[in-house]
Structure formats: structure tokens, C-alpha cells
Amino acid sequence: QVQLVESGGGLVQPGGSLRLSCAASRSIFSIYTMGWYRQAPGKQRELVGSITSGGRVTYADSVKGRFTNSRDNAKNTVYLQMNSLKPEGAAVYYCTARVTSFGKLDWGQGTQVTVSS
């Protein structure tokens, strides 16, 4: 199991940027995949993007070209750089980790992102 702590959420105007961080309780070097989900009020939780131990990234169509996943193995931290934020991007963002390809998903506590003028 991995403990995950997100940070970096807050209030941003439409078109603005935020960078979320997710600090893990252990080395992330060999963690199979780490990802970000978000959940807006009244909506289902959705996958925003993920990054594998090999650095392969995936993104939801709604954020492609605007969001970037990255990882710093030395700091046991993954990041989600969010640019050109839209009002519909307002949600609680959760960091996740799947240690092995068949393992369960561990979740952070979430960080609130508000996009409003």
C-alpha cells in the first residue's frame, strides 16, 4: 500500500494554470502506474491521466494538449501540470497509485481545484 498526499489545488481563473503534486510514502521508481482522477459535484469520478514506471503517459481526451503528467523518482512525487483551465475542470483531484499491474488502486485524499472568474 502507498500513502499519497496531494497538494497544489486552489482557485484559478479560466485560462489559468495550476500544478498539482502528489507525494508518495515510498519510492515510486517501480510503481506500475500513477494517475490522476477528478470528480466534480454530481458527476462520476473520471480518469484525467496516468504515467507508468517507464514514463508512458495517457490522458483523457478532454485534457489532451493542456495537461501534462510527470514524475520525479528522486522526490517520490508525481505532478499534474494543468494549463488553459476551463470552468468544467473544477473538481476534486485525486492521485492514485497501482503498485503492480494486478494490484489495487491506492488513493490520496484529494485536492480541490476551483476554476472561476
C-alpha positions as CSV (number, residue, x, y, z in Angstrom):
1,Q,0.0,0.0,0.0
2,V,1.1,3.5,-0.8
3,Q,0.1,6.7,1.1
4,L,-0.4,9.6,-1.2
5,V,-0.7,13.3,-0.3
6,E,-1.8,15.8,-2.9
7,S,-1.2,19.5,-2.9
8,G,-1.3,22.5,-5.2
9,G,-5.0,22.9,-5.6
10,G,-6.7,26.2,-5.3
11,L,-8.7,28.9,-7.1
12,V,-7.7,29.9,-10.6
13,Q,-9.3,31.9,-13.3
14,P,-10.4,30.3,-16.6
15,G,-7.4,30.1,-18.8
16,G,-5.0,29.9,-15.9
17,S,-2.6,27.2,-14.7
18,L,-2.0,25.1,-11.7
19,R,0.4,22.4,-10.9
20,L,-0.7,19.6,-8.6
21,S,1.8,17.5,-6.7
22,C,1.4,14.0,-5.2
23,A,3.9,12.9,-2.7
24,A,4.2,9.1,-2.1
25,S,5.1,7.4,1.2
26,R,7.6,5.1,-0.6
27,S,9.8,5.0,-3.7
28,I,7.8,5.4,-6.8
29,F,10.6,4.1,-9.1
30,S,9.0,0.7,-9.6
31,I,5.3,1.6,-9.1
32,Y,3.5,0.3,-12.1
33,T,1.4,3.3,-12.7
34,M,0.4,6.5,-11.0
35,G,-2.5,8.6,-12.1
36,W,-4.9,11.4,-11.5
37,Y,-8.7,11.3,-11.3
38,R,-11.1,14.0,-10.7
39,Q,-14.7,14.3,-9.5
40,A,-16.9,17.3,-9.9
41,P,-20.1,17.7,-7.9
42,G,-22.9,15.5,-9.2
43,K,-20.6,13.7,-11.6
44,Q,-18.8,10.5,-11.7
45,R,-15.1,10.2,-11.0
46,E,-13.1,10.2,-14.2
47,L,-9.6,9.4,-15.1
48,V,-7.6,12.5,-16.1
49,G,-4.3,10.9,-16.9
50,S,-1.7,8.4,-15.8
51,I,2.1,7.8,-16.1
52,T,3.8,4.4,-15.9
53,S,7.1,3.5,-14.3
54,G,8.5,3.6,-17.8
55,G,7.2,7.1,-18.4
56,R,4.4,6.3,-20.8
57,V,1.6,8.8,-20.3
58,T,-2.1,8.7,-21.1
59,Y,-4.7,11.5,-21.0
60,A,-8.4,11.9,-21.2
61,D,-9.5,13.4,-24.4
62,S,-10.9,16.4,-22.6
63,V,-7.4,17.4,-21.3
64,K,-5.1,16.4,-24.1
65,G,-2.8,19.2,-25.1
66,R,-3.4,21.1,-21.9
67,F,-2.4,18.8,-19.0
68,T,0.9,17.1,-18.5
69,N,1.8,14.2,-16.3
70,S,5.4,13.9,-15.0
71,R,7.2,12.1,-12.2
72,D,10.3,12.8,-10.1
73,N,11.5,9.5,-8.8
74,A,14.1,11.1,-6.6
75,K,11.4,13.0,-4.8
76,N,8.8,10.2,-4.9
77,T,6.5,12.7,-6.4
78,V,4.3,12.9,-9.4
79,Y,2.9,16.1,-10.9
80,L,0.0,17.2,-13.0
81,Q,0.6,20.5,-14.8
82,M,-2.8,21.9,-15.8
83,N,-2.8,24.8,-18.4
84,S,-5.7,26.6,-20.0
85,L,-8.0,25.5,-17.3
86,K,-11.7,25.6,-18.1
87,P,-14.6,26.0,-15.7
88,E,-15.6,22.4,-16.3
89,G,-12.2,21.4,-14.9
90,A,-13.3,22.4,-11.4
91,A,-13.3,19.3,-9.3
92,V,-11.6,17.4,-6.5
93,Y,-8.4,15.9,-8.0
94,Y,-7.2,12.6,-6.6
95,C,-3.8,11.0,-7.0
96,T,-3.7,7.2,-7.4
97,A,-1.1,4.5,-7.5
98,R,-1.2,0.9,-8.6
99,V,2.0,-0.8,-7.4
100,T,1.7,-3.8,-9.7
101,S,-0.3,-4.4,-12.9
102,F,-2.7,-6.6,-10.9
103,G,-2.7,-4.7,-7.7
104,K,-5.4,-2.5,-6.2
105,L,-5.6,1.2,-6.7
106,D,-4.4,3.4,-3.7
107,W,-6.0,6.8,-3.4
108,G,-4.9,10.1,-1.9
109,Q,-7.3,12.4,0.0
110,G,-7.9,14.8,-2.9
111,T,-7.2,18.4,-3.5
112,Q,-9.8,20.9,-4.6
113,V,-9.4,22.8,-7.9
114,T,-11.8,25.7,-8.5
115,V,-11.9,27.5,-11.8
116,S,-13.8,30.7,-11.6
117,S,-13.5,34.3,-12.5
